[in-house]
């Protein structure tokens, strides 16, 4: 692919998305929820090193961006569940080539 085929405006419009998922823990949280962690404690247990405070902050940001949905389950005690929206699922799919590239680049650095 040549760089001329990349539209300048579309390239600029990706910046907010890259900044959001590039924030520390954001992509790991999306992946944890995408793999089935629906409760706050499940996400913190899945993402090593993630504090409760940071998870709460990132979840609010991901909700605001329309990537994660928060549902209150009316039980006793009340439960809160997190799921990916369609937009969040499609973003995880779109991130897979970038994740593969990152993995390959880290292998190259380790070998070289």
N, C-alpha and C positions, 0 to 999 in steps of 0.2 A: 504494500500500500504506500502511496506517496502522500506526503504531507499536504499537497495541494487539495486533496479530497476531503480534508477536515475543514469544516465550516468554522470560521473565526467566532461567530456569535454563539454557536453551540458549544464551542470550546470554552468560552467565557462563562456560559451558563452552568457549566459543571462545577465551577469553583465552590459555590455554597454547599453542594452535596459532598464534595471531597473534604471540605473543612469540617462538616458535621461528622461524617463517618471516620475522619482522621483524628478526631478528638480522642484522647486516651480513654479506653474502655468501650467506646461506642460500638465499634464493629464486633467486639467480643460479646457485648450484651445482645446485639441483634442476632448473632450466631447462637447464643445460648437459648434465646427465646425461639428461634427458628428450629432448634433441635428438641424443643419440647418443655423447656423450663418455663412454667407459667406463674410461679409464685416468686415473690421478692427473695425469700430465703433460698429458693432453688437457683436463682440467678447468681446470688452471691456465692453459693456453694460450687457452682460450675465455673465461675470466673475467678481464678486464683489471684488473690491480692486486691480484689475490689472491695472497697469499704462501703458500708451502708449509706453513708452520706453521699459518696460519689455516685452510687447506683441510683439513689433518689433523684439527684440532679440530672443525670444522663437520661433517665426514664422520662422525666418531664420534657427534656429537649427533644427526645425521639417522639414523644406523643405530640408535641407542638408541631413537629415536622410531618406528622401524619404517617409515621412509620410503625408506631406501636400503639395498640389500643389497650386502655385500662378499663376493666370491667369489675364492678362491685357485685359480689355474689351475696344475696341476702340470706345469710346463714347466721347461726350463733356459734362462735363469734363471726363477725363479718369477714368475708374473704375477698382479697383483691387478686385478680388474675390479669396477666399481661399476655397479649398475643400480637403477632405481626399482622399488620394490615396487608391488603393486596399490594400496596405500594412498597411496604417493607419487605415482603417476600420477593417482589420483582427486583428490588435493590440488591438483596443478597445474591440472587441469581446473576445480576449484572456485575457484582463484585468478584465472582469466582475467577474470571480470567486474570484480574489484577492480583488475586491471592496466589494463583499459580505462577504468575510472573515473579512475584515477591519471593516465593519459595525457590524457584529456579535461580534467581539472582543471589540469594543467600548461599545456595550450594556452590555457585561459581566463586563467590568470595571466599568460602571456606577452602575450596580446592586450589585457588590461585594465590 
